[in-house]
Amino acid sequence: MSDRFSFSVAVYAAFRCVSVRVRGRPAACELVTLCEQPTGVTVPSHLSPADWRKVRSLALIELTALFDRLGITYARRKNTRRKTKGIYARRPTIGSARQRSGSILDHLRRHGLQEEGILRVSGSALKIDALRSELESCYNGSRNPEQIGAVLSRFGVHEVAGLLKQLLRNLPEPLLTNKYAEAFLHVEGIPTLLEQIKALNLLVLLLPEANRSTLLALVNFLADVTERDGRNRMSVQNVAMIIAPNLFAPKRRKATEENLRVARAATNVTRMLIWYQQLLWIVPSQFMGQIRLEYRIHYEKKHAKENKKKRNQRKDRTSWFEPRDNEDERNMILTHLSVNTFVMRLSQCC
């Protein structure tokens, strides 16, 4: 094997991966692939709402156990004052999240992936405000929502990218939610890479459906941008540094040491979300095994209960062929008439 590559296999009980380290790249860019899953790979869209509630409960238990073992604590962030007009007033819901961000991401994917400095070069502030005003008219009903594509095409890709960052930054609640935003930041302090991936996987599964699907669409687009870094000069590190402040808003505007630490952690976590996005939206196989075991136990209990009920019904039923142990029946005299006796009596009557 060449000096550039070093190969190692690391297996973690809850999230098993095989890793290949490429020298010259940071540890967060280490190549990790999912081990073979005997029961197949499950993604959130494969599950029913009832099964998904069970997955989220298991993910919360697993994350709590992991953080307790590592001595990590996190608190829910307080709601911050954000703009509540136009497109900013719409909280991410299952129906609106993809419509709001999906049209912008699709436009940038078609027209901006090859643009040098996409996401880094700032567009005109006046044009971004004009674009936001026109999109607000599409969302509030004064214009046809189908005209969103035509509105975006009248502006440059840098203005559209600037609006995307503005949209992420000014949502009523962060895309990673106030409940788990700080937990995402603590992932950077976990000592091993596989445990970091495991924690991110559990946190992604704990997000509400709208936030999770919107985040997946975003990181898929960012991964497409980084794949063309030879043309657009946007590496994973560059994209993470630009997008991280829009996902993890600092608590204070001043450049304090705490904010610098949070900025470094946010950049590293964002880089991992982009680099390992194909792993983080997968339901762990042990979760699916536990859900299947629960269904099997429930079925066996139900089947055993039904069989017991049937046995009791057969036991209570009196058979016609069993001898009857009754005092009146024992004293009863049974008379048996033959056919000849019956015919003889009929002839006498005639």
Kinemage of the C-alpha trace (Angstrom):
@kinemage 1
@onewidth
@group {chain A} dominant
@subgroup {mainchain}
@vectorlist {calphas} color= white
{ca met a 1} P 0.000 0.000 0.000
{ca ser a 2} L 1.282 3.461 -0.839
{ca asp a 3} L 2.421 5.942 1.778
{ca arg a 4} L -0.557 8.170 1.025
{ca phe a 5} L -3.186 5.786 2.373
{ca ser a 6} L -3.516 3.998 5.689
{ca phe a 7} L -6.286 1.431 6.084
{ca ser a 8} L -7.881 0.453 9.372
{ca val a 9} L -11.056 -1.300 10.440
{ca ala a 10} L -12.965 0.016 13.436
{ca val a 11} L -16.201 -1.536 14.636
{ca tyr a 12} L -18.525 0.224 17.045
{ca ala a 13} L -21.337 -1.727 18.685
{ca ala a 14} L -24.103 0.762 17.884
{ca phe a 15} L -22.815 2.158 14.575
{ca arg a 16} L -20.299 -0.028 12.775
{ca cys a 17} L -18.012 1.541 10.183
{ca val a 18} L -14.926 0.724 8.184
{ca ser a 19} L -12.581 3.692 7.837
{ca val a 20} L -9.833 4.537 5.364
{ca arg a 21} L -7.615 7.453 6.316
{ca val a 22} L -6.288 9.589 3.456
{ca arg a 23} L -3.118 11.355 4.512
{ca gly a 24} L -3.114 15.075 3.959
{ca arg a 25} L -6.814 15.414 4.750
{ca pro a 26} L -8.220 16.489 8.123
{ca ala a 27} L -9.642 13.847 10.416
{ca ala a 28} L -13.188 15.060 9.772
{ca cys a 29} L -12.732 14.095 6.096
{ca glu a 30} L -11.738 10.517 6.874
{ca leu a 31} L -13.535 8.111 4.559
{ca val a 32} L -16.137 6.036 6.399
{ca thr a 33} L -18.509 3.467 4.938
{ca leu a 34} L -21.345 1.547 6.512
{ca cys a 35} L -20.692 -2.120 7.200
{ca glu a 36} L -22.866 -4.760 5.584
{ca gln a 37} L -26.363 -4.795 7.048
{ca pro a 38} L -27.925 -8.312 7.059
{ca thr a 39} L -31.470 -6.928 7.201
{ca gly a 40} L -30.858 -4.140 4.679
{ca val a 41} L -30.579 -0.375 4.997
{ca thr a 42} L -33.567 1.542 6.372
{ca val a 43} L -34.159 5.260 5.875
{ca pro a 44} L -36.810 7.335 7.695
{ca ser a 45} L -39.158 7.433 4.694
{ca his a 46} L -39.512 3.624 4.855
{ca leu a 47} L -41.172 3.697 8.279
{ca ser a 48} L -44.749 4.257 9.363
{ca pro a 49} L -45.521 7.045 11.873
{ca ala a 50} L -45.908 4.477 14.677
{ca asp a 51} L -42.541 2.865 13.911
{ca trp a 52} L -40.909 6.274 13.586
{ca arg a 53} L -42.038 7.228 17.099
{ca lys a 54} L -40.345 4.074 18.371
{ca val a 55} L -37.142 4.953 16.483
{ca arg a 56} L -37.059 8.437 18.003
{ca ser a 57} L -37.565 7.000 21.492
{ca leu a 58} L -34.698 4.557 20.972
{ca ala a 59} L -32.504 7.331 19.547
{ca leu a 60} L -33.120 9.530 22.584
{ca ile a 61} L -32.273 6.673 24.970
{ca glu a 62} L -29.093 5.862 23.033
{ca leu a 63} L -27.995 9.512 22.834
{ca thr a 64} L -28.609 10.057 26.552
{ca ala a 65} L -26.562 6.968 27.418
{ca leu a 66} L -23.718 8.085 25.129
{ca phe a 67} L -23.604 11.631 26.512
{ca asp a 68} L -23.822 10.384 30.105
{ca arg a 69} L -20.910 8.036 29.538
{ca leu a 70} L -18.840 10.873 28.034
{ca gly a 71} L -19.917 13.407 30.677
{ca ile a 72} L -21.601 15.728 28.144
{ca thr a 73} L -24.531 17.911 29.163
{ca tyr a 74} L -26.525 20.310 27.016
{ca ala a 75} L -29.405 22.694 27.583
{ca arg a 76} L -32.256 23.865 25.421
{ca arg a 77} L -31.568 27.214 23.812
{ca lys a 78} L -33.891 30.090 24.511
{ca asn a 79} L -35.925 31.441 21.639
{ca thr a 80} L -34.247 34.475 20.117
{ca arg a 81} L -35.996 37.385 18.490
{ca arg a 82} L -36.075 36.880 14.762
{ca lys a 83} L -37.831 38.517 11.850
{ca thr a 84} L -41.388 37.307 11.512
{ca lys a 85} L -42.471 38.830 8.218
{ca gly a 86} L -42.945 37.206 4.856
{ca ile a 87} L -41.052 33.987 4.260
{ca tyr a 88} L -39.344 34.244 7.665
{ca ala a 89} L -42.677 33.896 9.471
{ca arg a 90} L -43.286 30.442 8.032
{ca arg a 91} L -41.985 27.787 10.413
{ca pro a 92} L -40.625 24.639 8.739
{ca thr a 93} L -43.605 22.356 8.269
{ca ile a 94} L -43.813 19.149 6.294
{ca gly a 95} L -45.562 20.922 3.431
{ca ser a 96} L -43.794 24.274 3.323
{ca ala a 97} L -40.188 23.470 4.239
{ca arg a 98} L -39.283 21.799 0.968
{ca gln a 99} L -41.316 24.270 -1.080
{ca arg a 100} L -39.560 27.231 0.503
{ca ser a 101} L -35.978 25.971 0.383
{ca gly a 102} L -36.355 23.373 -2.348
{ca ser a 103} L -37.070 25.884 -5.111
{ca ile a 104} L -33.990 27.921 -4.153
{ca leu a 105} L -31.772 24.830 -3.911
{ca asp a 106} L -33.027 23.458 -7.230
{ca his a 107} L -32.316 26.780 -8.937
{ca leu a 108} L -28.794 26.912 -7.505
{ca arg a 109} L -28.180 23.277 -8.440
{ca arg a 110} L -29.134 23.971 -12.056
{ca his a 111} L -27.345 27.299 -12.466
{ca gly a 112} L -24.795 27.786 -9.685
{ca leu a 113} L -22.745 24.638 -9.091
{ca gln a 114} L -20.058 25.681 -11.574
{ca glu a 115} L -20.029 29.336 -10.458
{ca glu a 116} L -16.747 30.308 -8.853
{ca gly a 117} L -17.184 31.398 -5.253
{ca ile a 118} L -20.798 30.246 -4.996
{ca leu a 119} L -21.958 30.790 -1.386
{ca arg a 120} L -18.763 32.762 -0.678
{ca val a 121} L -19.215 35.776 -2.967
{ca ser a 122} L -21.789 38.191 -1.558
{ca gly a 123} L -24.473 39.357 -3.945
{ca ser a 124} L -25.919 42.843 -4.103
{ca ala a 125} L -27.826 43.662 -0.908
{ca leu a 126} L -30.375 45.706 -2.873
{ca lys a 127} L -31.013 42.839 -5.277
{ca ile a 128} L -31.332 40.353 -2.404
{ca asp a 129} L -33.954 42.598 -0.773
{ca ala a 130} L -35.809 42.883 -4.084
{ca leu a 131} L -35.715 39.103 -4.550
{ca arg a 132} L -36.993 38.559 -1.027
{ca ser a 133} L -39.879 40.998 -1.616
{ca glu a 134} L -40.933 39.216 -4.797
{ca leu a 135} L -40.787 35.811 -3.114
{ca glu a 136} L -42.849 37.148 -0.206
{ca ser a 137} L -45.557 38.134 -2.682
{ca cys a 138} L -45.558 34.545 -3.974
{ca tyr a 139} L -45.883 33.082 -0.472
{ca asn a 140} L -48.543 35.463 0.858
{ca gly a 141} L -50.900 34.702 -2.020
{ca ser a 142} L -50.753 37.972 -3.949
{ca arg a 143} L -48.896 36.158 -6.743
{ca asn a 144} L -49.022 32.651 -8.137
{ca pro a 145} L -46.554 30.370 -6.265
{ca glu a 146} L -45.735 28.718 -9.598
{ca gln a 147} L -43.942 31.931 -10.577
{ca ile a 148} L -41.159 31.342 -8.014
{ca gly a 149} L -38.924 29.807 -10.679
{ca ala a 150} L -39.429 32.770 -12.995
{ca val a 151} L -38.674 35.189 -10.146
{ca leu a 152} L -35.429 33.409 -9.263
{ca ser a 153} L -34.277 33.336 -12.889
{ca arg a 154} L -34.318 37.144 -13.047
{ca phe a 155} L -31.579 37.387 -10.409
{ca gly a 156} L -27.999 36.170 -10.304
{ca val a 157} L -26.942 33.007 -8.521
{ca his a 158} L -24.997 34.983 -5.908
{ca glu a 159} L -28.150 36.898 -4.947
{ca val a 160} L -30.111 33.631 -4.726
{ca ala a 161} L -27.348 32.073 -2.604
{ca gly a 162} L -27.344 35.157 -0.372
{ca leu a 163} L -31.098 34.804 0.114
{ca leu a 164} L -30.638 31.128 1.030
{ca lys a 165} L -28.181 32.026 3.788
{ca gln a 166} L -30.485 34.817 4.955
{ca leu a 167} L -33.413 32.412 5.035
{ca leu a 168} L -31.521 29.894 7.169
{ca arg a 169} L -30.287 32.611 9.507
{ca asn a 170} L -33.666 34.270 10.091
{ca leu a 171} L -35.997 31.316 10.556
{ca pro a 172} L -38.277 31.625 13.636
{ca glu a 173} L -36.447 28.584 15.043
{ca pro a 174} L -33.051 27.248 13.919
{ca leu a 175} L -33.146 24.385 11.460
{ca leu a 176} L -31.408 22.223 14.080
{ca thr a 177} L -34.057 23.335 16.642
{ca asn a 178} L -33.510 25.110 19.938
{ca lys a 179} L -33.763 21.770 21.715
{ca tyr a 180} L -30.811 20.073 20.012
{ca ala a 181} L -28.650 22.868 18.542
{ca glu a 182} L -26.278 22.843 21.509
{ca ala a 183} L -26.111 19.040 21.446
{ca phe a 184} L -24.906 19.219 17.834
{ca leu a 185} L -22.093 21.540 18.928
{ca his a 186} L -20.966 19.109 21.643
{ca val a 187} L -20.361 16.418 19.017
{ca glu a 188} L -17.094 18.133 18.107
{ca gly a 189} L -15.736 17.349 21.582
{ca ile a 190} L -16.361 13.585 21.379
{ca pro a 191} L -12.960 11.832 21.285
{ca thr a 192} L -13.416 9.222 18.518
{ca leu a 193} L -14.694 9.666 14.979
{ca leu a 194} L -17.089 6.714 15.077
{ca glu a 195} L -18.740 8.020 18.242
{ca gln a 196} L -19.043 11.450 16.609
{ca ile a 197} L -20.807 9.894 13.621
{ca lys a 198} L -23.027 7.882 15.947
{ca ala a 199} L -24.020 11.008 17.917
{ca leu a 200} L -24.760 12.966 14.729
{ca asn a 201} L -26.816 10.069 13.402
{ca leu a 202} L -28.901 9.966 16.587
{ca leu a 203} L -29.370 13.752 16.617
{ca val a 204} L -30.517 13.774 12.992
{ca leu a 205} L -33.076 11.066 13.791
{ca leu a 206} L -34.361 13.153 16.717
{ca leu a 207} L -35.132 16.184 14.543
{ca pro a 208} L -38.758 16.803 13.520
{ca glu a 209} L -39.640 15.459 10.095
{ca ala a 210} L -39.734 18.864 8.360
{ca asn a 211} L -36.399 19.963 9.827
{ca arg a 212} L -34.782 16.635 9.035
{ca ser a 213} L -35.917 16.584 5.393
{ca thr a 214} L -34.965 20.237 4.865
{ca leu a 215} L -31.524 19.667 6.385
{ca leu a 216} L -31.025 16.641 4.127
{ca ala a 217} L -31.899 18.692 1.032
{ca leu a 218} L -29.447 21.382 2.159
{ca val a 219} L -26.496 19.067 2.841
{ca asn a 220} L -27.118 17.192 -0.425
{ca phe a 221} L -26.805 20.497 -2.271
{ca leu a 222} L -23.689 21.450 -0.312
{ca ala a 223} L -22.162 18.059 -1.133
{ca asp a 224} L -22.837 18.715 -4.827
{ca val a 225} L -21.065 22.060 -4.493
{ca thr a 226} L -17.980 20.507 -2.888
{ca glu a 227} L -17.770 17.799 -5.563
{ca arg a 228} L -17.067 20.555 -8.107
{ca asp a 229} L -14.464 22.389 -6.060
{ca gly a 230} L -12.090 22.248 -9.028
{ca arg a 231} L -14.372 24.680 -10.869
{ca asn a 232} L -16.071 26.707 -8.145
{ca arg a 233} L -13.119 26.741 -5.687
{ca met a 234} L -15.431 25.706 -2.833
{ca ser a 235} L -13.954 22.900 -0.744
{ca val a 236} L -15.709 21.177 2.152
{ca gln a 237} L -13.857 23.394 4.603
{ca asn a 238} L -14.848 26.592 2.758
{ca val a 239} L -18.507 25.613 2.495
{ca ala a 240} L -18.639 24.588 6.170
{ca met a 241} L -17.115 27.885 7.324
{ca ile a 242} L -19.706 29.854 5.318
{ca ile a 243} L -22.824 27.827 6.190
{ca ala a 244} L -22.061 27.118 9.870
{ca pro a 245} L -22.940 30.642 11.179
{ca asn a 246} L -26.336 30.340 9.474
{ca leu a 247} L -27.083 27.023 11.197
{ca phe a 248} L -25.537 27.876 14.582
{ca ala a 249} L -26.274 31.494 15.419
{ca pro a 250} L -23.888 32.872 18.090
{ca lys a 251} L -25.430 33.820 21.416
{ca arg a 252} L -23.665 37.194 21.362
{ca arg a 253} L -22.561 39.331 18.459
{ca lys a 254} L -19.230 40.292 20.022
{ca ala a 255} L -16.096 38.316 19.103
{ca thr a 256} L -15.582 36.717 22.493
{ca glu a 257} L -13.462 33.652 23.128
{ca glu a 258} L -16.630 31.637 23.709
{ca asn a 259} L -17.988 32.652 20.304
{ca leu a 260} L -14.711 31.687 18.633
{ca arg a 261} L -14.878 28.257 20.262
{ca val a 262} L -18.488 27.839 19.152
{ca ala a 263} L -17.555 28.933 15.619
{ca arg a 264} L -14.825 26.282 15.398
{ca ala a 265} L -17.155 23.592 16.712
{ca ala a 266} L -19.949 24.680 14.356
{ca thr a 267} L -17.603 24.550 11.357
{ca asn a 268} L -16.397 21.052 12.222
{ca val a 269} L -19.933 19.750 12.805
{ca thr a 270} L -21.193 21.305 9.561
{ca arg a 271} L -18.286 19.744 7.690
{ca met a 272} L -19.200 16.337 9.107
{ca leu a 273} L -22.862 16.803 8.165
{ca ile a 274} L -21.785 17.430 4.569
{ca trp a 275} L -19.111 14.744 4.374
{ca tyr a 276} L -21.057 11.931 6.055
{ca gln a 277} L -24.571 12.834 4.916
{ca gln a 278} L -25.076 9.395 3.314
{ca leu a 279} L -24.571 7.751 6.719
{ca leu a 280} L -26.409 10.139 9.019
{ca trp a 281} L -29.914 9.671 7.580
{ca ile a 282} L -29.907 5.884 8.081
{ca val a 283} L -31.817 4.126 10.862
{ca pro a 284} L -29.356 1.901 12.805
{ca ser a 285} L -29.894 -1.807 12.200
{ca gln a 286} L -30.101 -2.558 15.931
{ca phe a 287} L -33.079 -0.188 16.199
{ca met a 288} L -34.896 -2.084 13.461
{ca gly a 289} L -33.999 -5.390 15.109
{ca gln a 290} L -35.455 -4.196 18.405
{ca ile a 291} L -38.653 -2.992 16.723
{ca arg a 292} L -39.049 -6.323 14.904
{ca leu a 293} L -38.448 -8.187 18.180
{ca glu a 294} L -41.130 -6.097 19.873
{ca tyr a 295} L -43.605 -6.916 17.105
{ca arg a 296} L -42.757 -10.629 17.313
{ca ile a 297} L -43.215 -10.711 21.094
{ca his a 298} L -46.523 -8.857 20.752
{ca tyr a 299} L -47.708 -11.310 18.093
{ca glu a 300} L -46.665 -14.348 20.145
{ca lys a 301} L -48.470 -13.039 23.231
{ca lys a 302} L -51.587 -12.314 21.207
{ca his a 303} L -51.443 -15.732 19.525
{ca ala a 304} L -50.940 -17.513 22.871
{ca lys a 305} L -53.882 -15.636 24.378
{ca glu a 306} L -56.138 -16.609 21.476
{ca asn a 307} L -55.083 -20.277 21.727
{ca lys a 308} L -55.779 -20.307 25.464
{ca lys a 309} L -59.218 -18.831 24.860
{ca lys a 310} L -59.999 -21.511 22.280
{ca arg a 311} L -58.873 -24.282 24.647
{ca asn a 312} L -61.108 -22.930 27.403
{ca gln a 313} L -64.057 -22.818 25.028
{ca arg a 314} L -63.520 -26.471 24.020
{ca lys a 315} L -63.215 -27.484 27.670
{ca asp a 316} L -66.535 -25.836 28.614
{ca arg a 317} L -68.436 -27.440 25.735
{ca thr a 318} L -70.360 -30.674 26.794
{ca ser a 319} L -69.971 -33.567 24.398
{ca trp a 320} L -73.040 -35.524 23.335
{ca phe a 321} L -71.089 -38.761 23.429
{ca glu a 322} L -69.851 -38.476 27.014
{ca pro a 323} L -71.813 -40.426 29.696
{ca arg a 324} L -73.927 -38.160 31.827
{ca asp a 325} L -73.374 -38.506 35.551
{ca asn a 326} L -76.859 -37.484 36.710
{ca glu a 327} L -78.968 -39.032 39.513
{ca asp a 328} L -82.249 -38.712 37.601
{ca glu a 329} L -80.724 -40.307 34.542
{ca arg a 330} L -79.406 -43.270 36.563
{ca asn a 331} L -82.949 -44.018 37.926
{ca met a 332} L -84.556 -43.691 34.505
{ca ile a 333} L -85.796 -46.949 32.842
{ca leu a 334} L -85.223 -46.938 29.115
{ca thr a 335} L -87.572 -49.054 26.958
{ca his a 336} L -86.353 -50.330 23.616
{ca leu a 337} L -88.970 -51.344 21.060
{ca ser a 338} L -88.163 -53.510 18.143
{ca val a 339} L -89.635 -53.094 14.689
{ca asn a 340} L -91.620 -56.363 14.961
{ca thr a 341} L -93.371 -55.220 18.127
{ca phe a 342} L -94.397 -51.969 16.481
{ca val a 343} L -95.772 -53.751 13.389
{ca met a 344} L -97.667 -56.259 15.550
{ca arg a 345} L -99.459 -53.523 17.445
{ca leu a 346} L -100.487 -51.843 14.205
{ca ser a 347} L -102.012 -55.119 12.924
{ca gln a 348} L -103.986 -55.626 16.131
{ca cys a 349} L -105.460 -52.160 15.812
{ca cys a 350} L -106.669 -52.942 12.315
